[in-house]
Amino acid sequence: MYALRLHQLLALSLAVVVLGWGQVARAWVEVDVESDTATIEVDRAGKATVRHELVLRVRGGPLPAYELKGVDADAAPLPDATVAALLQSGGAAAARPLLVERQRDDVLRLETDDDQGLRRGRYLMTFGYTTDLAARQALRPSGNAVELRWVGPRFEEGVGAAKVALRVPTAPTAPRVAEADPTQVALGLAEDPGATLVSTLRRGAADDELELVRPHVAKGEPVVYRVLASSRAFDAFGADETSTLAEEPAPVVPERAAHERLAVLGVSVLVAMLYALALGLSWRDARRAAAVAGASPRALAPLPVAWRAPLAGLALGGAFSAGGLGAPPAAAGALLVAAIGLGTLLPSRRAAAARGPGRWLPLGDAEAFADRERRRAVSWLDAGGARGFAVLVGVTAAVVVGAAALFPASPEQAVLLLLTTTSLVPVFFTGRSSEQAGPAGAGALSSLRAVADRLRGDGVRVVAQGRHPIGADVPDEIRLELVPKRSRAGLVAVEVCLEPHRGAGGVPCVLVRVRDGSDARTALPEGLVWARGRRSDERVTILRPRLPTVDMAHALARRVVGLLERPADEAGAPQRPTTRASSSGSARSTAKPSSPGAPAHAMRLACSA
């Protein structure tokens, strides 16, 4: 007896578990709303019939019912609701009746008229209800028109696309989407209907249809549709059929609009003239600096300056006109890009040519490091100078202030005005004197002088040498000759020179001249690439810093001088490197074209600081 009762107890427990598991499995269901299409037909009395076509995707299931929240408070369901399964082929299965019941003020319960429910798949629910818009104050006067306000249902899962087709009685004035208050849109208190809704108007003999599409609706978001219709479409507002249409008067252009257009055109012409003049002066300065350096100025657009500068001015003026007169922003942007391209200058190019004979003579610092380039006639257009930078800051500040004043009235035009500051780049940042190629420009000479000052601070004797071409009083190249206190035997010279093809005006490097097989050559590390010097027993090597900076060049030169100094405890009189009387070569004539310097070894010599 006891065994039988225990067996019955186990069987009963197993049955409870199985039934409970079945109920849990039956309860799992997931519903996604793919789309909702609502058709609202409003009669002249202000009463509306709302019909929904709701597409659901069901996972799990079965789904016995679906609750639609956020419907009209006075919704009276219609009895013709159906549900049909959507097939993969694109069609639909036979429709089944759908029971529609209003549960609370804003909830409709959609339930299948059988015990099967909705299992896994896609379904189309078609149902409708009536509502009185006029009684609920959803129709109300707005100026000389009537505003129709309808709030779509809320979907807890969100919806991929929501479409509303609003049909109102035909009137002389077509319905349109009501515009939101610009101030509220700017403060984020309201949405811009033009940015969230896509509208399509279809006019007919009996009614006008305005289709509104919302591409995406967030979870739980109620979409508010506001439409302005003619007051003559509804009898509830007592519109006079014989009166002329007054709700949409013809737009009147204010008298000041003509003055504003003239002001925009005047500013555009002034901007075009100033921009063309600035580009012409910038080109003249670049040409003068390039002529002193023996180079040719270049522009991004290969056009004569007589054509290029006016075209750039016209393009910039056209960009101002397009932005000020309300043209598409793409047109203003294209004109602005054209103005920048026409005004951009490239670094000058110096033609490679063999140098004639010349003499190396010692120079004082004032003469060696003087800026021999002709000063720019208009230094106000070079952002590298103090005056040019001040002008750039002033012009940019003026544009920013103007954009800030314009922003409340027209944010789009204010942004376009700020974008026009990019046109200042070709004027202030291209064609600068520091970009001109030449034999030791101002920027390169300053770095060379900085290296000399630091070496002198370390106790190294530095003598500036200038190469004077025959018949010329101005040197075409400057080098620093470093004189060790006690030079090793066989040392001819240690020079800091500029490599003109490794940067604008050249970057510092160290050139060492020694006698072949001498103590000076063996003092340097192995692996250097040597070339024949001016004499048969002279060898030359070029050492480059790890980075083309003043700190690296100074560290490399100091290290080389330290290696080539004879220790103080060694006997013998100190030797000085021999000086040169003349040279017909250049700084790179001592190295073979097929035997470049050893940058990797130079990196080992350079200090990590």
C-alpha positions as CSV (number, residue, x, y, z in Angstrom):
1,M,0.0,0.0,0.0
2,Y,2.8,2.4,0.9
3,A,4.6,1.7,-2.4
4,L,1.4,2.3,-4.4
5,R,0.9,5.7,-2.8
6,L,4.5,6.7,-3.4
7,H,4.1,5.8,-7.1
8,Q,1.0,7.8,-7.4
9,L,2.7,10.8,-5.8
10,L,5.6,10.7,-8.3
11,A,3.2,10.4,-11.2
12,L,1.2,13.4,-10.0
13,S,4.4,15.5,-9.6
14,L,5.5,14.6,-13.1
15,A,2.2,15.6,-14.5
16,V,2.3,19.0,-12.8
17,V,5.8,19.6,-14.1
18,V,4.9,18.7,-17.7
19,L,1.7,20.8,-17.6
20,G,3.6,23.8,-16.1
21,W,6.4,23.5,-18.7
22,G,3.8,23.5,-21.4
23,Q,2.1,26.6,-20.0
24,V,5.5,28.4,-19.9
25,A,6.4,27.4,-23.4
26,R,2.9,28.5,-24.6
27,A,3.4,31.9,-22.9
28,W,6.5,32.9,-24.8
29,V,5.7,35.1,-27.8
30,E,7.5,38.0,-29.5
31,V,5.7,40.5,-31.7
32,D,7.3,43.1,-34.1
33,V,5.3,45.7,-35.9
34,E,6.6,46.1,-39.4
35,S,4.3,48.8,-40.7
36,D,1.1,50.7,-39.9
37,T,-1.0,52.3,-42.6
38,A,-3.9,54.5,-41.4
39,T,-6.5,56.0,-43.7
40,I,-8.5,58.9,-42.2
41,E,-11.7,60.0,-44.0
42,V,-13.1,63.2,-42.6
43,D,-16.5,64.4,-43.7
44,R,-17.8,68.0,-43.7
45,A,-19.2,67.6,-40.2
46,G,-15.9,66.9,-38.7
47,K,-16.5,63.2,-38.1
48,A,-13.8,60.7,-39.3
49,T,-13.5,57.0,-40.1
50,V,-10.1,55.6,-39.3
51,R,-9.0,52.4,-40.9
52,H,-5.7,50.6,-40.0
53,E,-3.7,48.0,-41.9
54,L,-1.3,46.6,-39.4
55,V,1.5,44.2,-40.4
56,L,2.8,42.0,-37.5
57,R,5.6,39.5,-37.3
58,V,5.0,36.9,-34.6
59,R,7.7,34.6,-33.1
60,G,6.9,31.8,-30.7
61,G,3.2,31.9,-29.9
62,P,0.5,31.3,-30.3
63,L,-0.6,35.0,-29.9
64,P,-4.2,35.1,-28.8
65,A,-4.6,38.9,-29.0
66,Y,-2.8,42.1,-29.6
67,E,-3.4,45.4,-27.8
68,L,-3.1,48.6,-29.7
69,K,-2.5,51.6,-27.4
70,G,-2.9,55.3,-28.0
71,V,-6.1,55.2,-30.2
72,D,-8.7,58.0,-30.1
73,A,-10.5,58.3,-26.8
74,D,-14.0,58.0,-28.4
75,A,-13.1,55.2,-30.9
76,A,-16.1,53.1,-31.8
77,P,-14.9,49.9,-33.5
78,L,-16.3,48.8,-36.8
79,P,-17.4,45.1,-37.2
80,D,-15.6,44.3,-40.4
81,A,-12.1,43.6,-38.9
82,T,-10.1,40.7,-40.3
83,V,-6.7,39.0,-40.0
84,A,-4.8,37.1,-42.7
85,A,-1.5,35.3,-42.8
86,L,1.0,36.8,-45.4
87,L,2.7,34.2,-47.5
88,Q,6.3,34.1,-48.6
89,S,5.2,34.3,-52.3
90,G,3.8,37.7,-51.6
91,G,0.1,36.8,-51.4
92,A,-2.1,36.3,-48.4
93,A,-4.1,33.4,-47.0
94,A,-7.8,33.4,-46.4
95,A,-8.9,36.1,-44.0
96,R,-10.3,35.2,-40.6
97,P,-12.6,37.4,-38.4
98,L,-11.0,39.6,-35.9
99,L,-12.7,40.8,-32.8
100,V,-12.1,44.4,-31.9
101,E,-12.9,45.5,-28.3
102,R,-12.2,48.8,-26.6
103,Q,-10.6,48.0,-23.2
104,R,-9.8,51.4,-21.8
105,D,-9.9,55.0,-23.1
106,D,-7.0,54.5,-25.5
107,V,-6.6,50.7,-25.9
108,L,-8.1,48.4,-28.6
109,R,-7.9,44.7,-28.1
110,L,-7.6,42.8,-31.3
111,E,-8.4,39.1,-30.8
112,T,-8.8,36.2,-33.2
113,D,-12.3,34.7,-33.4
114,D,-11.0,31.1,-32.6
115,D,-8.8,29.3,-30.1
116,Q,-5.9,28.8,-32.5
117,G,-4.4,32.3,-32.1
118,L,-1.6,33.6,-34.3
119,R,1.4,31.3,-34.6
120,R,4.9,32.0,-36.0
121,G,4.7,34.2,-39.2
122,R,3.6,37.5,-40.7
123,Y,0.0,38.7,-40.4
124,L,-2.1,41.6,-41.8
125,M,-4.7,43.0,-39.4
126,T,-7.4,45.2,-41.0
127,F,-9.7,47.1,-38.7
128,G,-11.3,50.4,-38.3
129,Y,-13.3,52.7,-35.9
130,T,-15.1,56.0,-36.0
131,T,-14.3,59.2,-34.1
132,D,-15.6,62.7,-33.9
133,L,-12.7,65.1,-34.5
134,A,-14.8,68.3,-34.1
135,A,-16.3,67.2,-30.8
136,R,-12.8,66.3,-29.4
137,Q,-11.5,69.7,-30.5
138,A,-9.1,68.0,-32.9
139,L,-10.5,70.4,-35.5
140,R,-10.0,74.0,-34.6
141,P,-9.5,77.3,-36.3
142,S,-5.9,78.4,-36.9
143,G,-5.8,81.9,-38.4
144,N,-7.9,81.8,-41.6
145,A,-7.6,78.0,-41.9
146,V,-8.5,75.0,-39.9
147,E,-6.0,72.8,-38.1
148,L,-6.6,69.1,-38.0
149,R,-4.7,67.3,-35.3
150,W,-4.5,63.5,-35.1
151,V,-2.3,61.4,-32.8
152,G,-1.2,58.0,-34.1
153,P,-1.1,54.9,-31.9
154,R,1.9,54.1,-29.7
155,F,3.8,50.9,-30.4
156,E,5.9,49.5,-27.5
157,E,8.1,47.7,-30.0
158,G,8.4,50.7,-32.4
159,V,7.5,50.5,-36.0
160,G,9.6,50.5,-39.1
161,A,7.3,52.8,-41.2
162,A,4.1,54.6,-40.3
163,K,1.9,56.1,-43.1
164,V,-1.3,58.2,-42.8
165,A,-3.5,59.0,-45.7
166,L,-5.8,61.9,-44.7
167,R,-8.8,62.6,-46.9
168,V,-10.8,65.8,-46.5
169,P,-13.5,67.3,-48.7
170,T,-12.3,69.2,-51.7
171,A,-11.8,72.9,-51.3
172,P,-10.1,75.7,-53.3
173,T,-7.1,75.4,-51.1
174,A,-5.3,72.1,-50.8
175,P,-4.4,70.7,-47.3
176,R,-0.8,71.0,-46.2
177,V,1.4,70.1,-43.3
178,A,1.4,72.7,-40.6
179,E,4.8,74.2,-39.9
180,A,6.2,74.2,-36.4
181,D,7.3,77.3,-34.6
182,P,11.0,78.0,-35.6
183,T,11.9,79.1,-32.1
184,Q,10.6,75.8,-30.6
185,V,12.4,73.8,-33.2
186,A,15.6,75.6,-32.5
187,L,15.2,75.0,-28.7
188,G,14.4,71.3,-29.3
189,L,10.8,71.7,-28.0
190,A,9.2,70.7,-31.3
191,E,10.1,68.7,-34.4
192,D,10.4,70.1,-37.8
193,P,7.7,68.4,-39.9
194,G,9.7,68.8,-43.1
195,A,12.6,66.8,-41.5
196,T,10.4,63.9,-40.1
197,L,7.5,63.6,-42.6
198,V,7.4,62.9,-46.3
199,S,4.1,64.3,-47.8
200,T,2.4,63.6,-51.1
201,L,-0.8,65.5,-52.2
202,R,-3.5,64.0,-54.5
203,R,-6.4,66.2,-55.5
204,G,-9.7,64.7,-56.7
205,A,-13.2,65.9,-57.6
206,A,-14.8,64.8,-54.2
207,D,-11.9,64.9,-51.8
208,D,-8.2,65.8,-51.4
209,E,-5.8,63.2,-50.1
210,L,-2.6,64.2,-48.2
211,E,-0.3,61.2,-47.6
212,L,2.2,61.5,-44.8
213,V,5.0,59.0,-44.3
214,R,7.1,58.7,-41.1
215,P,10.2,56.5,-42.0
216,H,10.7,55.3,-38.4
217,V,8.8,55.6,-35.1
218,A,10.7,54.9,-31.9
219,K,9.4,52.7,-29.1
220,G,6.4,54.1,-27.3
221,E,6.5,57.4,-29.3
222,P,3.1,59.0,-30.2
223,V,3.4,60.6,-33.6
224,V,1.4,63.9,-33.8
225,Y,0.1,64.8,-37.3
226,R,-0.9,68.5,-37.8
227,V,-2.5,69.5,-41.1
228,L,-3.9,72.8,-42.2
229,A,-7.0,72.6,-44.4
230,S,-9.3,75.2,-45.9
231,S,-12.2,76.3,-43.6
232,R,-14.5,75.9,-46.6
233,A,-14.0,72.1,-46.4
234,F,-16.1,71.9,-43.2
235,D,-19.6,73.0,-42.4
236,A,-18.9,73.2,-38.7
237,F,-17.0,76.4,-39.2
238,G,-19.6,78.2,-41.2
239,A,-17.5,79.1,-44.1
240,D,-19.1,81.5,-46.6
241,E,-19.1,79.7,-49.9
242,T,-19.6,82.9,-51.8
243,S,-16.7,84.7,-50.2
244,T,-13.3,84.7,-51.8
245,L,-10.6,82.5,-50.3
246,A,-8.8,84.5,-47.6
247,E,-6.9,81.9,-45.6
248,E,-4.0,81.8,-48.0
249,P,-3.4,85.3,-49.5
250,A,-0.8,85.6,-52.2
251,P,2.6,86.1,-50.7
252,V,3.6,89.7,-50.5
253,V,7.3,90.4,-50.9
254,P,8.3,93.0,-48.4
255,E,9.7,96.2,-49.7
256,R,13.0,95.7,-47.9
257,A,13.6,92.4,-49.8
258,A,14.7,94.3,-52.8
259,H,17.1,96.3,-50.7
260,E,18.4,93.2,-49.1
261,R,19.1,91.6,-52.5
262,L,20.9,94.7,-53.6
263,A,23.0,94.7,-50.4
264,V,23.9,91.0,-51.0
265,L,24.9,91.7,-54.5
266,G,27.0,94.7,-53.5
267,V,28.8,92.7,-50.8
268,S,29.4,89.9,-53.3
269,V,31.0,92.3,-55.8
270,L,33.2,93.9,-53.0
271,V,34.3,90.5,-51.8
272,A,35.1,89.4,-55.4
273,M,37.3,92.5,-56.0
274,L,39.1,92.3,-52.7
275,Y,39.8,88.5,-53.2
276,A,41.1,89.0,-56.7
277,L,43.3,91.9,-55.5
278,A,44.7,89.9,-52.6
279,L,45.5,86.9,-54.9
280,G,47.2,89.2,-57.4
281,L,49.4,90.7,-54.7
282,S,50.2,87.3,-53.2
283,W,51.3,86.1,-56.7
284,R,53.5,89.2,-57.2
285,D,55.2,88.6,-53.9
286,A,55.7,84.9,-54.6
287,R,57.2,85.7,-58.0
288,R,59.6,88.2,-56.6
289,A,60.8,85.9,-53.9
290,A,61.2,83.0,-56.4
291,A,63.1,85.3,-58.8
292,V,65.7,86.1,-56.0
293,A,66.0,82.3,-55.4
294,G,66.3,81.6,-59.1
295,A,63.1,79.6,-59.0
296,S,59.7,79.7,-60.7
297,P,56.5,80.3,-58.8
298,R,53.7,77.8,-59.3
299,A,49.9,77.8,-58.9
300,L,47.5,74.8,-58.4
301,A,45.5,76.0,-61.4
302,P,47.9,76.4,-64.4
303,L,46.4,79.7,-65.6
304,P,47.9,83.2,-66.0
305,V,47.3,85.4,-63.0
306,A,45.4,87.8,-65.1
307,W,42.8,85.1,-65.6
308,R,43.2,83.1,-62.4
309,A,42.7,86.0,-59.9
310,P,39.5,87.4,-61.4
311,L,38.0,84.0,-61.8
312,A,38.7,83.2,-58.2
313,G,37.2,86.5,-57.2
314,L,34.1,85.8,-59.3
315,A,33.8,82.3,-57.8
316,L,34.0,83.6,-54.2
317,G,31.5,86.5,-55.0
318,G,29.2,83.9,-56.5
319,A,29.4,81.8,-53.4
320,F,28.4,84.9,-51.3
321,S,25.5,85.6,-53.7
322,A,24.3,82.0,-53.7
323,G,24.2,81.9,-49.9
324,G,22.7,85.3,-49.4
325,L,19.9,84.9,-52.0
326,G,18.8,81.4,-50.8
327,A,20.3,79.3,-53.6
328,P,21.0,75.6,-52.8
329,P,23.9,75.2,-50.4
330,A,25.6,72.8,-52.9
331,A,25.9,75.6,-55.4
332,A,27.6,77.9,-52.9
333,G,29.9,75.1,-51.7
334,A,31.0,74.3,-55.3
335,L,31.8,77.9,-56.0
336,L,33.7,78.2,-52.7
337,V,35.8,75.1,-53.6
338,A,36.5,76.6,-57.1
339,A,37.7,79.9,-55.5
340,I,40.0,78.0,-53.1
341,G,41.5,75.9,-55.9
342,L,42.1,78.9,-58.2
343,G,43.8,80.9,-55.4
344,T,46.1,78.2,-54.1
345,L,49.8,78.5,-54.8
346,L,52.4,75.7,-54.7
347,P,56.0,75.9,-53.5
348,S,58.3,77.3,-56.1
349,R,60.4,75.0,-58.2
350,R,64.1,75.7,-58.8
351,A,65.5,74.3,-62.0
352,A,68.6,72.1,-61.6
353,A,71.6,73.8,-63.0
354,A,75.4,73.4,-62.6
355,R,77.0,76.2,-60.6
356,G,79.9,78.2,-61.9
357,P,83.2,78.6,-60.1
358,G,83.4,80.6,-56.9
359,R,85.5,81.3,-53.8
360,W,84.9,80.5,-50.2
361,L,85.5,83.5,-47.9
362,P,85.0,83.8,-44.2
363,L,82.0,86.0,-43.2
364,G,80.8,87.7,-40.0
365,D,77.5,86.5,-38.6
366,A,75.7,89.7,-39.5
367,E,76.7,89.3,-43.2
368,A,76.3,85.5,-43.3
369,F,72.9,85.2,-41.7
370,A,71.3,88.3,-43.1
371,D,68.1,87.7,-45.0
372,R,69.2,88.3,-48.6
373,E,65.8,87.8,-50.0
374,R,63.8,90.8,-51.1
375,R,61.3,91.8,-48.5
376,R,57.7,91.2,-49.5
377,A,55.9,94.3,-50.7
378,V,52.7,93.2,-48.9
379,S,53.7,91.4,-45.7
380,W,50.1,91.7,-44.5
381,L,49.2,88.6,-46.5
382,D,51.7,86.2,-45.0
383,A,50.4,84.4,-41.8
384,G,54.0,83.6,-40.9
385,G,54.6,87.3,-40.0
386,A,53.2,89.2,-37.1
387,R,51.3,91.7,-39.2
388,G,49.9,89.0,-41.5
389,F,48.8,86.9,-38.6
390,A,47.1,89.9,-37.0
391,V,45.2,90.6,-40.3
392,L,44.1,86.9,-40.5
393,V,42.8,87.0,-36.9
394,G,41.0,90.3,-37.5
395,V,39.3,89.1,-40.7
396,T,38.3,85.8,-39.1
397,A,36.9,87.5,-36.0
398,A,34.8,89.8,-38.2
399,V,33.4,86.9,-40.1
400,V,32.6,85.1,-36.9
401,V,30.8,88.1,-35.4
402,G,28.8,88.5,-38.7
403,A,27.8,84.9,-38.6
404,A,26.7,85.1,-34.9
405,A,24.5,88.1,-35.8
406,L,23.0,86.3,-38.8
407,F,22.4,83.0,-37.0
408,P,19.0,83.9,-35.3
409,A,17.5,85.0,-38.6
410,S,19.1,82.4,-40.9
411,P,21.2,79.6,-39.4
412,E,21.9,78.1,-42.8
413,Q,23.4,81.3,-44.2
414,A,25.4,81.8,-41.0
415,V,27.0,78.4,-41.4
416,L,27.8,79.2,-45.1
417,L,29.4,82.5,-44.0
418,L,31.6,80.6,-41.6
419,L,32.6,78.2,-44.3
420,T,33.8,81.1,-46.5
421,T,36.7,81.6,-44.0
422,T,38.4,78.7,-45.8
423,S,39.0,81.0,-48.7
424,L,41.6,82.8,-46.6
425,V,43.9,79.8,-46.7
426,P,45.2,80.4,-50.2
427,V,45.9,84.1,-49.4
428,F,47.6,83.7,-46.0
429,F,49.1,80.1,-46.0
430,T,50.2,79.5,-49.6
431,G,53.0,81.3,-51.6
432,R,54.8,82.3,-48.4
433,S,58.4,83.3,-48.4
434,S,59.3,80.3,-46.3
435,E,58.1,78.0,-49.0
436,Q,60.2,79.4,-51.7
437,A,63.1,77.2,-52.9
438,G,66.5,78.8,-53.1
439,P,70.1,78.8,-51.7
440,A,69.4,79.1,-48.0
441,G,66.1,80.8,-47.4
442,A,65.4,82.8,-44.3
443,G,64.0,79.7,-42.5
444,A,67.1,77.6,-43.3
445,L,69.5,80.4,-42.4
446,S,67.8,80.8,-39.0
447,S,68.2,77.1,-38.3
448,L,71.9,77.3,-39.4
449,R,72.4,80.2,-37.1
450,A,70.8,78.4,-34.2
451,V,73.2,75.5,-34.7
452,A,76.2,77.9,-34.7
453,D,75.0,79.6,-31.5
454,R,74.6,76.3,-29.6
455,L,78.0,75.0,-30.8
456,R,79.7,78.1,-29.6
457,G,77.9,77.7,-26.3
458,D,79.6,74.3,-26.1
459,G,83.0,75.8,-26.6
460,V,83.4,74.9,-30.3
461,R,84.9,77.5,-32.6
462,V,82.6,78.2,-35.5
463,V,83.5,80.2,-38.6
464,A,80.9,81.1,-41.1
465,Q,82.0,80.6,-44.7
466,G,80.3,82.0,-47.8
467,R,80.7,80.9,-51.4
468,H,80.9,83.9,-53.7
469,P,80.4,83.1,-57.4
470,I,83.0,84.8,-59.7
471,G,81.8,88.3,-60.4
472,A,79.2,88.4,-57.6
473,D,79.3,90.1,-54.3
474,V,76.5,88.1,-52.6
475,P,77.2,84.5,-51.5
476,D,75.0,81.8,-52.9
477,E,75.7,79.3,-50.1
478,I,76.5,79.5,-46.4
479,R,78.3,76.9,-44.4
480,L,79.7,76.6,-40.8
481,E,83.3,75.5,-40.5
482,L,83.9,73.8,-37.1
483,V,87.4,74.1,-35.8
484,P,88.3,71.5,-33.0
485,K,90.7,72.6,-30.3
486,R,93.1,69.8,-31.0
487,S,92.3,68.2,-34.4
488,R,93.5,64.7,-35.2
489,A,96.0,64.2,-38.0
490,G,94.6,64.2,-41.5
491,L,91.5,66.3,-40.7
492,V,90.8,68.8,-43.5
493,A,87.5,70.3,-42.4
494,V,84.2,69.7,-40.5
495,E,81.3,71.7,-42.0
496,V,77.7,72.1,-41.2
497,C,75.9,72.8,-44.5
498,L,72.4,72.8,-45.9
499,E,71.0,70.1,-48.3
500,P,68.7,72.2,-50.5
501,H,66.7,69.2,-51.8
502,R,65.6,67.9,-48.4
503,G,63.3,70.8,-47.4
504,A,62.3,74.4,-48.1
505,G,65.7,76.2,-48.2
506,G,67.6,73.1,-47.0
507,V,68.1,71.2,-43.7
508,P,71.4,71.0,-41.8
509,C,73.8,68.1,-42.2
510,V,77.4,67.5,-41.3
511,L,80.1,67.1,-44.0
512,V,83.6,65.7,-43.0
513,R,86.7,66.0,-45.1
514,V,89.8,63.9,-44.1
515,R,93.0,62.5,-45.7
516,D,92.8,58.9,-46.9
517,G,94.3,56.5,-44.3
518,S,94.8,59.2,-41.7
519,D,94.1,59.1,-38.0
520,A,91.0,61.3,-38.5
521,R,89.4,58.8,-40.8
522,T,90.0,55.9,-38.5
523,A,88.6,57.9,-35.5
524,L,85.2,57.8,-37.2
525,P,83.1,54.6,-36.9
526,E,83.2,51.9,-39.6
527,G,80.5,51.7,-42.3
528,L,80.5,55.3,-43.5
529,V,80.3,55.9,-47.3
530,W,83.2,57.9,-48.5
531,A,83.7,59.7,-51.8
532,R,86.7,61.3,-53.4
533,G,87.2,64.9,-52.5
534,R,88.8,67.8,-54.3
535,R,92.2,66.1,-54.2
536,S,93.2,62.6,-54.9
537,D,94.0,61.8,-51.3
538,E,91.0,63.5,-49.8
539,R,87.8,61.6,-48.8
540,V,84.4,63.1,-48.0
541,T,81.4,61.8,-46.1
542,I,78.0,63.3,-45.3
543,L,76.3,62.6,-42.0
544,R,72.6,63.4,-41.6
545,P,70.8,63.8,-38.3
546,R,68.1,61.3,-37.4
547,L,65.4,64.1,-37.8
548,P,65.9,67.4,-39.7
549,T,65.7,69.5,-36.5
550,V,68.1,72.0,-35.0
551,D,68.5,69.9,-31.8
552,M,69.4,66.8,-33.8
553,A,71.8,68.7,-36.1
554,H,73.5,70.3,-33.1
555,A,73.9,67.0,-31.3
556,L,75.3,65.3,-34.4
557,A,77.8,68.1,-35.1
558,R,79.0,68.2,-31.4
559,R,79.4,64.4,-31.5
560,V,81.5,64.5,-34.7
561,V,83.7,67.3,-33.3
562,G,84.3,65.3,-30.2
563,L,85.4,62.2,-32.2
564,L,87.8,64.3,-34.3
565,E,89.5,66.1,-31.3
566,R,92.9,64.7,-30.2
567,P,93.0,63.9,-26.5
568,A,94.9,66.4,-24.4
569,D,97.5,63.9,-23.1
570,E,98.8,63.0,-26.6
571,A,102.1,64.6,-27.6
572,G,102.5,66.8,-30.6
573,A,101.3,70.2,-31.5
574,P,97.7,70.7,-32.3
575,Q,96.8,70.8,-35.9
576,R,94.2,73.0,-37.5
577,P,92.1,72.0,-40.5
578,T,93.3,73.6,-43.7
579,T,91.2,76.3,-45.1
580,R,90.0,76.4,-48.7
581,A,90.7,79.0,-51.2
582,S,88.3,78.2,-54.0
583,S,85.8,75.6,-55.1
584,S,83.9,75.0,-58.3
585,G,81.5,72.4,-56.8
586,S,78.4,72.5,-54.6
587,A,77.6,71.0,-51.3
588,R,76.6,67.7,-52.9
589,S,79.4,67.6,-55.4
590,T,81.6,65.6,-53.0
591,A,79.3,62.6,-52.9
592,K,78.7,60.3,-55.8
593,P,75.2,60.0,-57.1
594,S,75.3,56.3,-56.7
595,S,76.8,56.5,-53.2
596,P,74.4,58.3,-50.9
597,G,75.3,59.2,-47.3
598,A,74.8,56.7,-44.5
599,P,71.7,57.9,-42.6
600,A,71.6,54.8,-40.5
601,H,75.1,55.4,-39.3
602,A,74.3,59.1,-38.8
603,M,71.5,58.0,-36.6
604,R,73.9,56.1,-34.4
605,L,76.0,59.3,-34.1
606,A,73.1,61.5,-33.3
607,C,72.2,61.9,-29.6
608,S,68.7,60.7,-28.6
609,A,68.0,64.0,-27.1
